[in-house]
Amino acid sequence: MTQVFDETGRVIPVTVIEAGPCFVTQVKAPDSDGYSAIQLGFDDVEPRKLNLPQRGHLKPVDRNLRVLREFRVTNPSEYEVGQCLKADVFYPGQRVDVIGRSKGRGFAGVIKRHGFASQNKTHGQTDRERAPGAIGACNYPGRVWKGKKMPGHMGSVRKTVQNLLVIEADPERNLLLVRGGVPGANGELVLIQEGRKQ
């Protein structure tokens, strides 16, 4: 993350995303596949890091790409295999959804994981201020309800941040500046798609 200034001099917090170049590796049409979509490939790698089926699939593109992801489109005839898509498919002022894997936090307690309040440190209690307290009901149901908020593994899950504003798109350097934060650590892979709740 960094910050930029708008024309009025206000500071805007932005996340810089390397958005491309992405190459169309497959075009799916309703008559052959039952739905309309394109498959995009990103991040060149050495051929030895791909197996033979992957290299055979990417032969029409004539590139060795590490990441393949599929995106639904309304008109697949606008795209052809080998076409290069850069950051200029987005424009300033557009709203996008960014999907990524959140940072892993390991095993966490209920205060950190779910925002529980700590208990009193008085009345003779010892070493219980960060504990969740009672977790069961009475005679019925005689067990802990499924889905009860308890300690456990935190983070490292797929997250979507919706309606982020595109501040700038730079196709020469393949950079996209979006307002606010996105899921994941620095260098993490994210998917950017048109905002669904515009």
N, C-alpha and C positions, 0 to 999 in steps of 0.2 A: 504494500500500500504506500501511497504517497499523497501529495495534494497539489492542486492546480488552482489558478485564480480565474474567475469569470470576468466578463467585460466591466462589471461594476466594482471589481476588486474583492469580492467575497471569496473566502477559501472553500474549496470543494474537496472533500476526502474521496480519493479514487483508488481503485485497484487496477493495476496494469496487467493485462492478460495477453499472452502471445496467441493470437487467433489465426493460425495458419502458417504457411500455405497448406490447405487441405485439398486432396485430390479425389475426384469421383471414381470409386473403384467398382461400383455396380449400380445399375439402374433397374428398379423393380416396377413393373407395370401391372395394372389390374388383370389384363387378359392372361398373362403368363404366371404371375405370382399371387394374384388375388387382392393386392393392395398396391398403393403408390408410395414409393420411398426411394431414397438414394442412400448408398453406403459411402461414407467418407473415410479416407485414410489420412493419418497424420504421423509425423516424426519418422524421418528416414533412419534406417538401421543397416548394419552389414547383413549380407545375405545369409551368413552362417547362423544368425540369430533367429531365422525363420525356418520352419520345417518345409518339406517339399510341397504338401498341399497348399500352404500359405503362399509360397512362391508361385505355384501354378495359378492360384486365384488372382495374384497381382501381376501376372505376365502381361495382360492387355494394357496395364498402366505403365509398365516398364519402370517400376520403382519398388523398393523394398520398404514397406511402411509398418511401423510397430503397432499402431492403434487403429482399429476399424470400428466405426460406430454407424448406426443406421438412423436416418431422420425421415419422418413422414413429410411428403410434399403433395401439393394438389395437382401439379402438372409435371410428371416425370419427363415428358418429351423436351422440356427446356434444358435438360442436362444430358451430357454424353460421357462415356467412360474416358478417363484421362483428363477431364476438364479440371482446371485449377481454380479453387475458390479462395479468396483472400479476405482480409478484414473489411473490405469495402462492401461486403454484403450487408453490413450493419451501417447505420447512419446516426449522427448526433441527434439526440432527442427521442430516439427509439427506446421502447421498454423491452427488456430481455429477462429471461429466467436463466439462472446459472445453477447447474447441478454438479455436485462434487461429493467427495468422501470427507467427512469431518475429521478433525484431529482426534487421534486416539488418546484417551486419558487413563486407560488401565482400569483397575478395580477401584471404584469410588464409593464413598458412603452416601447416605441419603441427604446430607446437608449440601454436599457438592453436586451430587447427581440430580436431585429433585428440588433443592431449595428449601428443605425443611428448616424450621427454627431450632436452635439448640435448647436443651432443657435447663432448668434452674440448677445453679451450683450450690444450693443450700439444702437444709433439712436432712443432712446426713447422707445424701447420696454420694456415691464414690464412682468416679470414672464413667459416668453415664451421660454427660452433657451432649455428646454427639451421637448418641444412640437413637434409633427411631421410636422407641417406646413400644407399647402394646401393638401387636399386629393382627390379633385374632378377634373374633366376635364372642358370643356366649355359647350356650349349648348348641344352638343352630348357627352356622352350619357345621360346627365342630372341626373346622379346618381353616386354612388361610385362603381368602378369596384369590382367584386367579387374576393376575395383573396388578397385584399389590405393589406399591412403590417401595422398593427395598434396595439395599446395596447391591452393586453388581458392576459389570463391564460398562464403561461409559465412553461414548464417542466411537469413531471409526465406523460410521453408518452413512448411507446415502442421504444427502440433504439437498433441498432445493431452496434457493433464495429467489423470490419472485419480484418482478416489477422493478428491476434495477435500471436506472437511467443511463443510456450511453452518452458520455460526455464528448468523446473524440474517437474516431476510427482512422488509423494510419495504415493504409495498404502497402506503403513502401517498406515499412519496418514490421508489418503484420502485427501491429499493436492495437489493442482495444482498451479504452479507459472507461470503466463503469463506476458510477457513484456508489460508495459503500463497500462493504466487505463481501467476500465470497467464501464458501466452505473450503476447508483444507489448509494444509501447510504450504509454504512457498515451494513452487515447482510441481505442485500436485496437478493432475489432469482434471479438467473441468469440461462440461458440455454447455454450450451457449445456444439457446434457441429463443425464438420469438416469444414474447410474453403472452401468457394465456389470459391474463386478467386485465387487459388494457381497457 
